[in-house]
Amino acid sequence: MVPKECLFVDADEKLILFSSPKVAARQLLIDHLVRQRPLRAYGPGGEIYKIILDRERIRIRPTRESKRPAALKELLLRDLKAAGEPIRPRDDVTVLARRFWVRQEVIIAAENLGEDPVEGTRHLPFYISVILMVVACASLVLAILHR
């Protein structure tokens, strides 16, 4: 299950997933914000977030704009396709967000096994990633069966 507080950020034609806006504010680089094109940020249901540079500090706040699940879906499809994942455009944004979340957990698990580690980051243990992947797959199967 994708956490309700996670944040998807479209940065340099790549979708970055953070566990929360607070984590995103700590990990996004100021360089991301001084570019000409502003970053787009979405909650897991297409909620719109604004990313602001305030005195050398990044702040991320939800906006009062209407949700845009179609915009988030487009980004998820783009990134899953770029990663070589099979895509099904008829899947709703919830299913795609779950697939993207699981994919990120698998990447983190590979990093924990010593493959291309990222310094200064904390990751879930491998067995938790596997459990999350199994739960997500079971959820996808149930969603498909109930259509």
N, C-alpha and C positions, 0 to 999 in steps of 0.2 A: 504494500500500500504506500502510496506517495504521501509524505507528510503534508498536512494542510498549510504549514508555514513555509514550505520550500519556495524557492525563487528561481525562475528560468531567466537568464540574461543573454540577449543576443549581442555578442561582442565580436567584431571583426568577422562577420559571416560564420561564426561558430557559436553554438548554443552552449552556455555554461550553466550547470546546475549547482545551486547552493542549498544547504539544508534550511536556511532561513535568511530573511533580509539582513539580520544582524551579522551573520557570518559573511554574507556577500559584501557588506559595507567594510568589514575588516580585510577581506581578501582581494577585492577589486583594486586595481592600480589606478592612481590618479591619471596616468597616461590614457586610460580608457575614456576618461571624461573630458579631456581637453581636445579630443578629436573633433572634426567638423560635424560628424553625424552623431546625434545623441544615442545612448544605449536604450534599447527597449527591454523592459522587465515585466514579467508576468508571474502571477501566482498559478497554482496547478489547475485552476478552473478558468483561466483567462483573465484574472483580475489584473488591473493595470497598476504598476508601481512607477514612481518617479525617482530617479537617481540624481542627487544634487551634490555638487561640490561646494562645501561651506567652510571657508577658512582652512583649506588644506585637510579637510575631513569629509569623508563621504557619508551622506545620509540617504537612506532609502525609505520612502513613505508610500503607503497606498494612496491612490487618487480616488476621487468620487466619480470617475468616468465609468461608463458601462463596461461590463466584462467583454472581452474579445476572445472567446475560445477559438474562433476560426483563425485568428492571427497566430495564436500559440500553436494550433494544430499545424499550420503551414510551416512554422519553424521546426516543429518536432519531425514532421515528414521530411523536410529538407535535410536535417542532421542525421536521421536514421538512414536515409538513402545514401548520403555521403559516406556513412560508415559501412556501407555494404549490407545493411540490414534489410530483410524483405519488408516492403511497406504495403499497407492496405489502406488506401485513401478513405475507405468507408468506415474505418475505425474511428470512434469518437475520441475527443481530446483526452478523456480520462484513461482510456486504454493506451493511447500513445505515450502519455506522461508516465504511466506505470512501466511501459517497455523501456523508455529512456532512463528512468530511475534504476531499473534492474541492470541495464547495460552499464551504467556508471558504477554500480556496485561490483560488477564483474571486473571492470577495469581497475577499481581500487583493490580488489582481491588479488589481481595479477601483480599489482605494484607491491602488495604486502609479501608476495612470494619472491620478491627480489628482481622482478622484471621492470626495468625503467622506473626506479623509485623517485618519488617527488619529495625533496627535502622540506622539512619544517611543516609537514602536514600530518594529521592524525587520521587513521583509517579504522574501519571496523575490522575485527578479526575475520579471517577467511570463512570459518564455519558459520558465522552470522550472515555473511554475504550469500553463502550457499542456501541457508534457510530462507532468506529473503527472496532469493531467486525461485526457489521451489514454491513458496507462497504466491508470488506474483504469477508464475506459470499456472498454478491451480486456479487462481482468480481469472486469468484469461480464458482458460478452458470453460469455467463455469459461465463466464460472460457470453462466450460463443454458444454454449449449449442452451442458454436461456433466451436466445434471440428468436 
